[in-house]
Amino acid sequence: MDVPDRDGQPRPAAEKPRPAAAKATSVRDLRASDADRERVAAVLGEAFADGRLTADEHADRTERAYAARTLGELTGLTGDLSPEEAQPILVDDRPVTVFFGRTRRDGRWVVPVKLPLLALFGTVELDLREAVLQRRHIVVDSMVLGGRIRLLVPDGVRVDVTGRTILSTRDLRARPVADGPTIEVGGTMIFGSVRVRAPKRTLRARVRDRFTRGG
């Protein structure tokens, strides 16, 4: 709205300060669930059983696991027991990169608000079925040249390809819901492809859905 000046001429009203954007919670500060604690406890139990942890070390780490409140506290308990790809919880916000090969992220891992992705004549597979989304809107900032992105998403997740695509293909077969999370694939793709799949439905689920729609 314009406000009259002293000379009668309208002048723009002072703009209200814009609210600051909400800052995303640090990946390591995200709250841990009971299932996360149990995953870590299982790894600690295996390490004790095969002699990699003493009885005292096992007792101490297990107690800390069940008392942990954040994912960062949990990841520190198994870092010296398993390679990175075998960790019960993967807290890694580094870019996903592949050159003439294949790389995969799956299991219990944290998907940051913005995930940089670089695929040069290679394939990136992102399995989100057990992943923790840092926010309900995730952006995959991709640079793909002759590469492929493969997404496996749980039911209810929407995938939008909004980036620039040149001589590339997309095959999106998710089962989103209206208020579900969104994965936005942005960036640039040249001679590449994006394929999205949801888990296969069980026979019971397919029959139930058919009767629900028919009723």
C-alpha positions in Angstrom: 0.0 0.0 0.0 1.2 3.5 -0.8 1.3 6.2 1.9 0.8 9.9 1.0 3.9 12.1 1.4 3.8 15.7 2.8 3.4 17.1 -0.7 0.4 14.9 -1.3 2.3 12.5 -3.6 2.1 8.9 -2.6 5.3 7.2 -1.4 5.8 3.5 -1.0 5.1 2.2 2.5 8.1 0.8 4.4 8.5 -2.8 3.6 8.1 -5.1 6.5 11.2 -7.1 7.3 11.0 -10.6 5.9 11.1 -13.4 8.5 14.3 -15.3 8.5 14.2 -18.7 6.9 14.1 -21.5 9.4 17.5 -23.0 9.8 17.7 -26.7 9.1 18.7 -28.8 12.1 22.2 -30.2 11.8 22.2 -33.7 10.5 24.1 -35.0 13.6 21.6 -33.1 15.9 18.6 -34.9 14.6 16.8 -37.0 17.2 17.4 -40.7 17.3 14.6 -43.2 17.4 14.3 -46.4 19.4 14.9 -48.3 16.2 18.1 -46.4 15.6 19.3 -47.3 19.1 18.5 -50.9 18.5 20.5 -51.0 15.3 23.6 -49.7 17.0 23.1 -52.0 20.0 23.0 -55.0 17.5 26.3 -54.0 16.0 27.8 -53.6 19.4 26.6 -57.1 20.4 28.2 -58.6 17.3 31.5 -56.8 18.0 31.5 -58.2 21.6 30.6 -61.7 20.4 33.6 -61.9 18.0 36.0 -60.3 20.4 36.4 -56.8 19.0 35.0 -55.3 22.2 35.8 -56.3 25.7 33.0 -56.9 28.2 33.6 -53.5 29.8 33.7 -51.7 26.4 30.5 -53.4 25.3 28.7 -52.5 28.5 29.8 -48.9 28.3 28.9 -48.4 24.7 25.6 -50.1 25.0 24.6 -47.9 27.9 25.6 -44.8 25.9 23.6 -46.1 22.9 20.4 -46.5 24.9 20.9 -43.1 26.5 21.7 -41.3 23.2 19.4 -38.6 22.1 20.8 -37.7 18.7 22.1 -39.5 15.6 25.5 -37.9 16.1 25.9 -39.5 19.5 25.0 -42.9 18.1 27.4 -42.8 15.1 30.3 -42.2 17.4 29.8 -45.6 19.0 30.3 -47.8 15.9 32.8 -45.8 13.8 35.7 -48.1 14.6 33.7 -51.3 14.2 32.4 -51.3 10.6 33.4 -49.7 7.3 31.4 -46.6 6.4 29.1 -48.4 4.0 28.2 -51.0 6.7 27.4 -48.5 9.5 24.0 -49.0 11.1 23.4 -45.3 10.7 25.1 -43.2 8.0 25.4 -39.5 8.7 27.1 -38.1 5.6 26.2 -34.9 3.9 29.1 -35.0 1.4 28.2 -34.9 -2.3 27.4 -38.2 -4.1 29.9 -38.6 -6.9 30.6 -41.4 -9.4 32.9 -41.6 -12.4 32.5 -44.5 -14.9 31.1 -46.7 -12.2 28.3 -47.2 -9.7 27.7 -45.9 -6.2 24.8 -46.5 -3.8 23.4 -45.1 -0.6 20.9 -47.2 1.3 19.9 -48.4 4.7 19.5 -45.9 7.6 21.0 -42.7 6.2 20.2 -39.1 6.6 19.3 -37.1 3.5 20.3 -33.5 3.8 18.1 -30.6 2.7 20.3 -30.2 -0.4 22.2 -33.2 -1.7 24.8 -32.4 -4.4 25.1 -35.2 -7.0 27.7 -35.7 -9.8 27.5 -38.6 -12.2 29.8 -38.8 -15.2 29.1 -41.9 -17.2 28.1 -43.7 -14.0 25.1 -44.7 -12.0 23.9 -43.3 -8.6 21.4 -45.4 -6.7 19.6 -43.7 -3.8 17.4 -46.0 -1.7 15.2 -43.8 0.5 13.0 -46.6 2.0 14.7 -46.4 5.5 16.3 -43.0 5.1 15.7 -40.0 7.4 14.7 -36.8 5.4 16.1 -33.7 7.1 13.1 -31.8 5.7 10.0 -32.7 3.8 11.3 -31.0 0.7 14.7 -32.3 -0.4 16.6 -31.0 -3.4 19.0 -33.3 -5.3 21.2 -30.8 -7.0 22.5 -32.9 -9.9 25.1 -32.7 -12.6 24.7 -35.7 -14.9 26.6 -36.3 -18.1 26.0 -39.7 -19.7 24.9 -41.0 -16.3 21.9 -42.4 -14.5 20.0 -41.6 -11.3 18.0 -44.4 -9.7 15.7 -43.6 -6.8 13.8 -46.1 -4.7 11.3 -44.2 -2.6 8.7 -45.4 -0.1 5.0 -45.0 -0.7 3.8 -41.4 -0.2 6.9 -39.7 -1.5 6.6 -37.5 -4.6 9.5 -37.0 -7.0 9.7 -34.0 -9.3 12.3 -33.5 -12.0 12.7 -29.7 -12.3 16.3 -29.4 -13.7 17.4 -28.8 -17.2 17.4 -32.0 -19.3 19.1 -32.4 -22.7 18.6 -35.6 -24.6 17.7 -37.3 -21.4 14.9 -39.6 -20.2 12.8 -39.9 -17.1 10.7 -42.8 -15.8 8.8 -41.8 -12.6 6.7 -44.6 -11.0 6.3 -43.4 -7.4 3.1 -43.6 -5.4 2.8 -40.1 -3.8 0.2 -38.7 -1.6 -1.0 -35.1 -1.5 0.7 -34.1 1.8 3.7 -36.4 1.5 7.4 -35.4 1.3 8.9 -34.2 -2.0 12.2 -35.1 -3.6 13.1 -32.5 -6.2 15.7 -33.5 -8.8 17.2 -30.2 -10.1 20.5 -29.2 -11.8 21.5 -30.3 -15.3 21.3 -33.6 -17.1 22.8 -34.3 -20.5 22.5 -37.7 -22.2 21.3 -39.1 -18.8 18.3 -40.7 -17.2 16.2 -40.6 -14.0 14.3 -43.7 -12.9 12.1 -43.7 -9.8 10.5 -46.8 -8.3 8.3 -47.5 -5.3 8.6 -50.9 -3.5 6.6 -53.7 -5.1 3.1 -54.0 -3.6 2.2 -57.3 -1.9 -0.7 -59.3 -3.2 -2.7 -58.5 -0.1 -2.1 -54.8 -0.5 -3.2 -54.9 -4.2 -6.4 -56.8 -3.4 -7.2 -54.5 -0.5 -6.8 -51.4 -2.7 -9.0 -52.9 -5.4 -11.8 -53.6 -3.0 -11.4 -50.1 -1.4 -11.7 -48.4 -4.8 -14.6 -50.7 -5.7 -16.4 -50.0 -2.5 
